[in-house]
Amino acid sequence: MNEFEEKIKKFIQDNNIEAEHLSFKQSCHSVEEAARAANVTREDFIKNICLIDSQGNLIVAIVKGEDKASMKRVAKALNIEKPRLATPEEILEKTGYPCGGVSSFGYQAKFLIDPRVMEKDIVYTGGGSETSLIKIPTKELQKANNGQIVRIRK
């Protein structure tokens, strides 16, 4: 297990988050790869779209695996100018995790959760590395990241 996986596992444990960390031998970078690795469907996954606002702050738009985030809706929800996608370097710097392994909690950001995410009881999100996932109840996810539920999907 690598340092990033250890860090998110420690965060889960230290904050009493009801979640399960899963490690695999194959890549979980894309929703398709992750679904195959965990032997579940694409609909069980959420994506963390890392965005940067005009002040350089991190915003994480959390949508279902099959959905896309709308920059316009994110901007409207936060009453800001349209944010831009974070670069892989910014993602590592601001979340502490590499692109493809970013979890939906465990670092400083403004978290926005699309309501369709909350329709599921349990979801899978990044587990710290490209070969790990976290299985977490959606209510626990919102508690872990203090996310605002607002429509942000296209």
N, C-alpha and C positions, 0 to 999 in steps of 0.2 A: 504494500500500500504506500502511495507516495505522500509527500508532505501536505499537499492540498486536500487529499482525502482525510488525512489525520486531522487537519485544521477544522474541516466542516463537522467531522464526527465529534470533536471536542466541543464545538459550539452547540451541537445538538444535546450532548450530555450535560454541559454546564448550564444550559438554559431549560433543561427538562422538556425538550420538544419531543412529542410523540411522533417519531419518524424512524424509518428503517433505511440504513445505508447499504447499498448493494454494489459489489464490485464484479466486473466481468473481464474476460480475456480479450473480447472484441470491442471495437469502437462503439460508442454511444453518442457520437458527435451529432448526427442527424436524427430526427425523429424516427425515420425508418430503421436506422441501425439500432437505435435504443429499443424500439418496439420488438425487433427480432431478438435482441440480447435478453430482454426481460420476459419475453414470451407473452406479451400483452398487445393490445391494439394501439394504433396511432392516437385514437380518441382518449387514451389514458394519460397522454403526455401534455405538458405545458412547456412553452418556450419563454425564455427570459430575454427580451430584446433590450439591450443596453443602449441608452441614449444619453446625450450630453446637451444641457441647456446652454443658453448664451452666457451664463455665469461660470460654466465649467462644472456644474453639478451633475451627478449621476442620477438618472431616472431609469427605473426598470419597469418596462411594460410587459406584464405577464398575460399571455394569451394561450388558448388551447393549441396543441400541436398543428392542427390543420388550418388555423386562422393566421391572419397577418395583422400586425399593429398599424394603426393609422396615426401618422405624425400629427395630422390636423386635430384628431380627437384628443391626443395626449396634450397638445398645446392648449386646446380649449378647456380640458379638465383642470389644468394647472394654471390657466390664465397667463400663459407665457407665449413667447415666440416659438415657432416650430423648432423642436430639437433636431439634432442630427444623430446618425448612428455613431456609436463609439468605435474607435479603432481597436484591433486586438491588443495593442500596447496599453491603451487607456483602460480597457476592460481589466487587464491584469493589474494595472496600477490602482484602479479605484475599487475593484471587488476583492482583489487578492487571489483571484482564481483565473486560470487560463480560459480563453475563448473555447467554447465547446464543453466546458465542465462547470460553468457558473451555476450556482444554486439560486433558488428564489428567496434566499434569506442569508443572514450571517455577515453582513457588511453594511456600511452606511450608504443609503440611497433613499430616494422617494419611490416607493413601490405602488404601482397601479395594477389592479387585478381586474381583468374583464369579467363581467357577470357569468359568462358561459363557463368559465373555469369553476365557479362555485356550484355549478349544476352537478358536478361529479362529487362523489363522497371521498374518493382517494385519487391522487394524481402522482405522476412521476416527474421529477425535475433533475437538473444536473447535480452530480454528487461530488464535485470538486475536481474531477479529471475527465478526460474523454472516454474513460472506461468504467465510470461509476455513475450511479443514479441514487436518488433519494425517493423513497415511497412515503407519501405523507397525506394524512387527511386534509381536505381543503380548509376546514375550520382551523386546524392547527397551523397550516401555512399562513393564513391571514394573521393569526396571533403571533407567529414567529417574525413576520416582517412588518406588522402594523400597516398592512396595505389598505389602500383606499379602493373600494369596489366601484368601478366606473366603466362605462362602455368605451373601449379603446380599439376594438377590432374594426377592420375595414368592412 
